[in-house]
């Protein structure tokens, strides 16, 4: 049988396995292994199966994954998020909808050191929602802005998604981090503008708050953002300045996160053990998906699907933006039924050759995938982050949370369009810092 046909059949089998509840990493690994046997025989397939876990686990580049995840858990348990919210509230309280804008700003800042969408959403939901409820904010607006703000952890470095994409696509993690800064800032501003516009159109969504903070109080509140600033500058600034590599930056970040946990008096042996076990669980999950995706990628490669797809796309007489539009539709559909990390690892071997043929930069493509994933995280029927917020704020029905995120989905879509048509939004900073 033609290897290309075998590749298509294997892809269909993998989708069926995933939809039937099989772990995504195992589904990709099983199909990749048996597909390799059908095309190339038992010996090469077993050689591949034997080499992947060792070669990837011993890969020095992959050490950034557990280190950055550990840094995020230390930051999460250090109690830094409360100080961030107070700072934003002190400076933005006079804006109509200021508490919602403050929540988004705090989410953005916390994402810069946590890197986890779920942790950011759960933390800020616990801190910010009670304040907005007490002030009389509309529950759909409150939960919607928190769900949207939680997704900023994907795009603002150090993002675990950027790390995994960099490994899968074999591109610089430092450049990817640089590429995410400007789009992340634009998306944060777009979410804040969405709140302000909604409150202008319908003032009852966010009643005015009669509070005043002196300049002295505002500047004193900045002490709450100092640990985050130190951590971000040390880790990201050190990488961009060429002082140390991404792996060294991750280890420094983990040590600083532990020190902040100790200084803030949130350190206990129980919390340390919790951080270590949570990191081990997350890394185990990531590595299983990564190993399965690599095996599946090898299978697709010998089946010739990525090259055939790239050649077919190149032969089409359509604008490259039409292809990206179709690709966006595929990603949004996948986001409705699959985990974003699995989608990333599954699609990169297939779509990266296509976008390269179309003339797009692999660094830009990493930002593009994450922006589309942002939309998927808050779009029904799955919308993982919406379910997280609904779980944290149990008093608000799920349909109200989905109603609240709709304007933010629109805002994220607008930013995605800007990034597609103006590629330099993502690329000029990596070029400035690394080229």
C-alpha positions as CSV (number, residue, x, y, z in Angstrom):
1,X,0.0,0.0,0.0
2,X,1.1,3.6,-0.7
3,X,2.8,5.1,2.4
4,X,0.8,8.3,1.9
5,X,-2.5,6.3,2.2
6,X,-1.1,4.5,5.3
7,X,-0.4,7.9,6.8
8,X,-3.9,9.1,6.2
9,X,-5.4,5.9,7.7
10,X,-3.1,6.2,10.7
11,X,-4.1,9.8,11.3
12,X,-7.8,8.7,11.2
13,X,-7.1,5.9,13.6
14,X,-5.4,8.3,16.0
15,X,-8.4,10.7,16.0
16,X,-10.7,7.8,16.7
17,X,-8.5,6.7,19.7
18,X,-8.4,10.2,21.1
19,X,-12.2,10.7,20.8
20,X,-12.7,7.3,22.5
21,X,-10.8,8.5,25.5
22,X,-7.3,7.1,25.0
23,X,-4.6,9.4,26.5
24,X,-3.4,11.7,23.7
25,X,0.3,10.9,24.1
26,X,-0.4,7.1,24.0
27,X,-2.7,7.5,21.0
28,X,0.0,9.3,19.0
29,X,2.7,6.9,20.1
30,X,0.7,3.7,19.4
31,X,-0.2,4.9,15.9
32,X,3.3,6.2,15.2
33,X,4.8,2.9,16.3
34,X,2.5,0.5,14.4
35,X,2.4,2.8,11.4
36,X,6.2,2.8,11.3
37,X,6.1,-1.1,11.4
38,X,3.7,-1.2,8.4
39,X,5.8,1.1,6.3
40,X,9.4,0.3,7.3
41,X,9.3,-3.0,9.3
42,X,9.7,-4.2,12.9
43,X,13.4,-3.5,13.4
44,X,13.4,0.2,12.5
45,X,10.2,0.7,14.4
46,X,11.6,-0.8,17.6
47,X,14.8,1.2,17.1
48,X,12.7,4.3,17.0
49,X,10.7,3.3,20.1
50,X,13.8,2.5,22.0
51,X,15.7,5.7,21.1
52,X,13.0,8.4,21.6
53,X,12.6,8.3,25.4
54,X,16.3,8.3,26.1
55,X,17.3,10.8,23.4
56,X,14.6,13.3,24.4
57,X,14.9,12.8,28.2
58,X,18.7,13.3,28.0
59,X,18.3,16.3,25.8
60,X,19.9,19.3,27.6
61,X,17.4,21.7,26.0
62,X,14.5,19.9,27.5
63,X,15.7,20.7,31.0
64,X,14.1,24.1,30.8
65,X,10.7,22.5,30.9
66,X,10.7,21.2,34.5
67,X,12.7,24.2,35.7
68,X,10.3,26.8,34.4
69,X,7.3,24.8,35.6
70,X,8.9,24.6,39.0
71,X,9.5,28.4,39.0
72,X,5.9,28.9,38.2
73,X,4.7,26.7,41.1
74,X,7.1,28.5,43.5
75,X,5.7,31.9,42.3
76,X,2.1,30.6,42.6
77,X,2.6,29.5,46.2
78,X,4.6,32.7,47.2
79,X,1.4,34.7,47.4
80,X,2.7,37.3,44.9
81,X,-0.6,37.7,43.1
82,X,-2.4,39.6,45.9
83,X,0.3,42.3,45.8
84,X,-0.1,42.6,42.0
85,X,-3.8,43.1,42.2
86,X,-3.4,45.8,44.9
87,X,-0.9,47.7,42.7
88,X,-3.2,47.6,39.7
89,X,-6.2,48.6,41.8
90,X,-4.4,51.6,43.4
91,X,-3.4,53.0,40.0
92,X,-6.6,52.1,37.9
93,X,-9.4,52.6,40.5
94,X,-10.6,55.8,38.8
95,X,-11.3,54.1,35.5
96,X,-14.9,53.0,34.9
97,X,-14.5,49.2,35.2
98,X,-11.1,49.8,36.9
99,X,-11.3,46.6,39.0
100,X,-11.8,44.5,35.9
101,X,-9.0,46.3,34.1
102,X,-6.9,45.8,37.3
103,X,-7.6,42.1,37.2
104,X,-6.4,41.8,33.6
105,X,-3.3,43.8,34.4
106,X,-2.6,41.5,37.4
107,X,-3.1,38.4,35.3
108,X,-0.6,39.7,32.7
109,X,2.0,40.4,35.4
110,X,1.5,37.1,37.2
111,X,1.6,35.3,33.8
112,X,5.1,36.7,33.4
113,X,6.5,34.5,36.2
114,X,3.9,31.7,36.4
115,X,3.6,30.7,32.8
116,X,0.5,28.6,33.6
117,X,-3.0,29.6,32.3
118,X,-4.8,27.4,34.8
119,X,-2.8,28.6,37.8
120,X,-3.1,32.3,36.8
121,X,-6.9,32.0,36.3
122,X,-7.5,30.1,39.5
123,X,-5.4,32.5,41.6
124,X,-6.7,35.7,40.2
125,X,-10.3,34.4,40.3
126,X,-9.9,33.7,44.0
127,X,-8.5,37.2,44.7
128,X,-10.2,39.5,42.2
129,X,-13.8,38.1,41.8
130,X,-14.8,38.8,45.5
131,X,-13.6,42.4,45.1
132,X,-15.6,42.9,41.9
133,X,-18.7,41.3,43.4
134,X,-18.5,43.5,46.5
135,X,-18.3,46.5,44.3
136,X,-21.4,45.5,42.4
137,X,-19.8,44.4,39.1
138,X,-21.8,42.4,36.6
139,X,-21.0,38.7,37.1
140,X,-20.6,38.0,33.4
141,X,-18.1,40.9,33.0
142,X,-16.2,39.8,36.1
143,X,-15.8,36.2,35.2
144,X,-15.3,37.0,31.5
145,X,-12.3,39.3,32.1
146,X,-10.7,36.8,34.5
147,X,-11.0,34.0,32.0
148,X,-9.6,36.1,29.2
149,X,-6.8,37.4,31.5
150,X,-5.9,33.9,32.4
151,X,-5.0,33.0,28.8
152,X,-2.3,35.6,28.8
153,X,0.0,33.0,30.4
154,X,0.3,31.3,27.0
155,X,1.7,34.3,25.2
156,X,3.6,36.3,27.8
157,X,7.1,34.7,28.5
158,X,8.2,32.5,30.0
159,X,5.4,30.4,28.4
160,X,5.7,26.6,28.6
161,X,4.0,26.5,25.2
162,X,6.8,28.6,23.7
163,X,9.3,26.2,25.2
164,X,7.6,23.1,23.8
165,X,7.1,24.7,20.4
166,X,10.8,25.7,20.3
167,X,11.8,22.1,21.0
168,X,9.3,20.7,18.4
169,X,10.1,23.2,15.7
170,X,13.9,23.4,16.5
171,X,13.9,27.2,16.9
172,X,15.4,29.5,19.5
173,X,13.4,29.6,22.8
174,X,14.9,33.0,23.5
175,X,13.7,34.4,20.2
176,X,10.2,32.9,20.9
177,X,10.1,34.6,24.3
178,X,11.1,37.9,22.6
179,X,8.4,37.4,19.9
180,X,5.7,37.0,22.6
181,X,6.3,40.2,24.4
182,X,4.8,42.7,22.0
183,X,1.8,40.6,21.0
184,X,1.2,39.8,24.7
185,X,1.2,43.5,25.6
186,X,-1.2,44.3,22.7
187,X,-3.5,41.5,23.8
188,X,-3.5,42.8,27.4
189,X,-4.3,46.3,26.2
190,X,-7.0,44.9,23.9
191,X,-8.7,43.1,26.8
192,X,-8.5,46.2,29.0
193,X,-10.0,48.3,26.1
194,X,-12.8,45.7,25.8
195,X,-13.7,46.2,29.5
196,X,-13.7,50.0,29.1
197,X,-15.8,50.0,25.9
198,X,-18.3,47.6,27.5
199,X,-18.6,49.9,30.5
200,X,-19.0,53.0,28.4
201,X,-21.8,51.3,26.3
202,X,-23.5,49.9,29.4
203,X,-22.4,51.7,32.6
204,X,-24.4,49.4,34.8
205,X,-21.9,46.6,34.2
206,X,-19.4,48.3,36.5
207,X,-20.7,50.9,39.0
208,X,-18.4,53.8,39.8
209,X,-16.2,53.3,42.9
210,X,-15.8,56.3,45.2
211,X,-12.2,55.7,46.3
212,X,-9.1,57.8,46.3
213,X,-5.5,56.9,46.8
214,X,-2.8,59.6,47.4
215,X,0.3,59.5,45.2
216,X,2.2,58.4,48.3
217,X,-0.1,55.4,48.7
218,X,0.2,54.6,45.0
219,X,3.9,54.6,45.0
220,X,4.0,52.6,48.3
221,X,1.8,49.9,46.6
222,X,4.5,49.4,44.0
223,X,6.4,47.2,46.5
224,X,3.9,44.5,45.6
225,X,5.2,44.3,42.1
226,X,8.9,44.4,43.0
227,X,9.4,40.6,43.3
228,X,7.7,40.0,40.0
229,X,9.9,42.7,38.4
230,X,13.1,41.2,39.9
231,X,12.2,37.7,38.7
232,X,11.2,38.8,35.2
233,X,14.2,41.0,34.7
234,X,16.6,38.4,36.0
235,X,15.2,35.6,33.9
236,X,14.0,37.2,30.7
237,X,16.4,40.2,30.8
238,X,19.4,37.9,31.4
239,X,18.5,35.8,28.4
240,X,18.0,38.7,26.1
241,X,21.3,40.3,27.3
242,X,23.1,37.1,26.5
243,X,24.3,36.6,30.1
244,X,23.0,33.1,30.3
245,X,21.2,30.5,28.2
246,X,17.5,29.6,28.5
247,X,18.3,26.6,30.7
248,X,20.4,28.7,33.0
249,X,17.7,31.3,33.1
250,X,15.2,28.7,34.1
251,X,17.3,27.4,37.0
252,X,17.9,31.0,38.2
253,X,14.2,31.6,38.0
254,X,13.5,28.5,40.1
255,X,16.0,29.5,42.8
256,X,14.6,33.0,42.9
257,X,11.0,31.7,43.1
258,X,12.0,29.5,46.1
259,X,13.7,32.5,47.8
260,X,10.6,34.7,47.3
261,X,8.6,31.8,48.8
262,X,10.9,31.9,51.9
263,X,11.0,35.7,52.2
264,X,7.2,36.0,51.9
265,X,6.9,33.5,54.8
266,X,4.9,31.1,52.7
267,X,7.5,28.4,52.8
268,X,6.7,25.2,54.6
269,X,8.1,21.6,53.9
270,X,4.6,20.6,52.9
271,X,4.4,23.4,50.3
272,X,7.8,22.5,49.0
273,X,6.8,18.9,48.6
274,X,3.6,20.1,46.9
275,X,5.5,22.2,44.4
276,X,7.9,19.3,43.6
277,X,5.1,16.8,43.2
278,X,3.0,19.1,41.0
279,X,6.0,19.8,38.9
280,X,6.7,16.1,38.5
281,X,3.1,15.4,37.5
282,X,3.0,18.2,34.9
283,X,6.4,17.3,33.5
284,X,5.4,13.6,33.2
285,X,2.2,14.6,31.3
286,X,4.2,16.9,29.0
287,X,6.9,14.3,28.3
288,X,4.3,11.5,27.5
289,X,2.6,13.8,25.0
290,X,6.0,14.9,23.6
291,X,7.3,11.3,23.2
292,X,4.1,10.3,21.5
293,X,4.1,13.3,19.2
294,X,7.7,12.6,18.1
295,X,6.9,9.0,17.3
296,X,3.8,10.1,15.3
297,X,5.9,12.8,13.6
298,X,8.4,10.2,12.5
299,X,5.6,8.1,11.1
300,X,4.1,11.1,9.2
301,X,7.5,11.9,7.9
302,X,8.2,8.5,6.3
303,X,4.6,8.5,5.0
304,X,5.4,11.7,3.2
305,X,2.4,13.6,4.4
306,X,4.1,16.9,5.5
307,X,6.0,17.2,2.2
308,X,3.0,16.2,0.1
309,X,0.8,18.7,1.9
310,X,3.5,21.5,1.5
311,X,3.9,20.7,-2.2
312,X,0.1,20.7,-2.7
313,X,-0.3,24.0,-0.9
314,X,2.5,25.6,-2.9
315,X,0.8,24.6,-6.1
316,X,-2.4,26.3,-5.3
317,X,-3.0,29.7,-6.9
318,X,-4.4,31.4,-3.8
319,X,-3.1,34.0,-1.4
320,X,-1.1,32.6,1.4
321,X,-3.5,34.4,3.8
322,X,-6.3,32.2,2.4
323,X,-4.3,29.1,3.5
324,X,-3.7,30.7,7.0
325,X,-7.4,31.4,7.3
326,X,-8.2,27.7,6.5
327,X,-5.5,26.7,9.0
328,X,-7.1,28.9,11.6
329,X,-10.4,27.2,11.1
330,X,-8.8,23.8,11.6
331,X,-7.1,25.0,14.8
332,X,-10.3,26.4,16.3
333,X,-12.1,23.1,15.5
334,X,-9.3,21.1,17.1
335,X,-9.3,23.4,20.2
336,X,-12.9,22.5,20.7
337,X,-12.1,18.8,21.3
338,X,-8.4,18.5,22.2
339,X,-5.9,19.8,24.7
340,X,-3.9,22.8,23.3
341,X,-0.5,21.2,24.1
342,X,-1.4,18.1,22.2
343,X,-2.7,20.2,19.2
344,X,0.7,22.0,19.2
345,X,2.7,18.8,19.1
346,X,0.4,17.1,16.7
347,X,0.2,19.9,14.1
348,X,3.7,21.3,14.1
349,X,5.2,18.4,12.0
350,X,2.4,18.8,9.5
351,X,1.9,22.6,9.2
352,X,5.4,23.9,9.8
353,X,6.6,22.8,6.3
354,X,3.5,24.4,4.8
355,X,4.0,27.8,6.4
356,X,7.7,27.7,5.6
357,X,6.9,27.1,1.9
358,X,4.4,30.0,2.1
359,X,7.2,32.3,3.3
360,X,6.2,32.7,7.0
361,X,8.8,32.7,9.7
362,X,8.8,29.7,12.1
363,X,9.1,32.2,15.0
364,X,6.0,34.0,13.8
365,X,4.2,30.6,13.4
366,X,4.8,29.9,17.1
367,X,3.1,33.2,18.1
368,X,0.3,32.4,15.7
369,X,-0.4,29.0,17.1
370,X,-0.5,30.4,20.7
371,X,-2.8,33.2,19.7
372,X,-5.3,30.7,18.1
373,X,-5.0,28.5,21.2
374,X,-5.9,31.6,23.3
375,X,-9.1,31.8,21.4
376,X,-9.7,28.0,21.9
377,X,-9.2,28.3,25.6
378,X,-12.2,30.6,26.1
379,X,-14.4,29.3,23.2
380,X,-17.3,26.8,23.7
381,X,-17.9,23.9,23.9
382,X,-14.7,23.1,25.7
383,X,-13.1,26.4,26.7
384,X,-10.9,25.0,29.4
385,X,-10.3,28.3,31.2
386,X,-14.0,29.0,31.3
387,X,-14.5,25.8,33.2
388,X,-11.7,26.7,35.6
389,X,-13.3,30.1,36.4
390,X,-16.7,28.4,36.8
391,X,-15.1,26.0,39.2
392,X,-13.5,28.7,41.2
393,X,-16.5,31.0,41.2
394,X,-19.2,28.4,41.8
395,X,-22.0,30.9,42.3
396,X,-21.9,32.0,38.6
397,X,-23.5,29.6,36.1
398,X,-21.4,28.3,33.2
399,X,-23.5,30.0,30.5
400,X,-23.0,33.4,32.2
401,X,-19.2,32.9,32.1
402,X,-19.4,32.0,28.4
403,X,-21.5,35.1,27.8
404,X,-18.9,37.2,29.5
405,X,-16.0,35.9,27.4
406,X,-17.6,36.6,24.0
407,X,-16.4,40.2,23.7
408,X,-12.9,39.0,24.7
409,X,-12.9,36.3,22.1
410,X,-13.7,39.1,19.5
411,X,-10.8,41.2,20.9
412,X,-8.4,38.2,20.7
413,X,-9.5,37.5,17.1
414,X,-8.8,41.2,16.1
415,X,-5.3,40.9,17.6
416,X,-4.8,37.6,15.8
417,X,-5.7,39.3,12.5
418,X,-3.2,42.1,13.2
419,X,-0.4,39.5,13.9
420,X,-1.2,37.6,10.7
421,X,-1.1,40.7,8.4
422,X,1.6,42.6,10.2
423,X,4.2,39.9,10.9
424,X,6.8,42.3,12.2
425,X,4.7,42.8,15.4
426,X,6.1,39.4,16.4
427,X,9.4,39.5,14.6
428,X,11.0,42.9,15.1
429,X,12.0,42.4,18.7
430,X,13.7,39.0,18.2
431,X,15.5,40.5,15.2
432,X,16.6,43.5,17.3
433,X,17.8,41.4,20.3
434,X,19.3,38.4,18.6
435,X,20.3,39.2,15.0
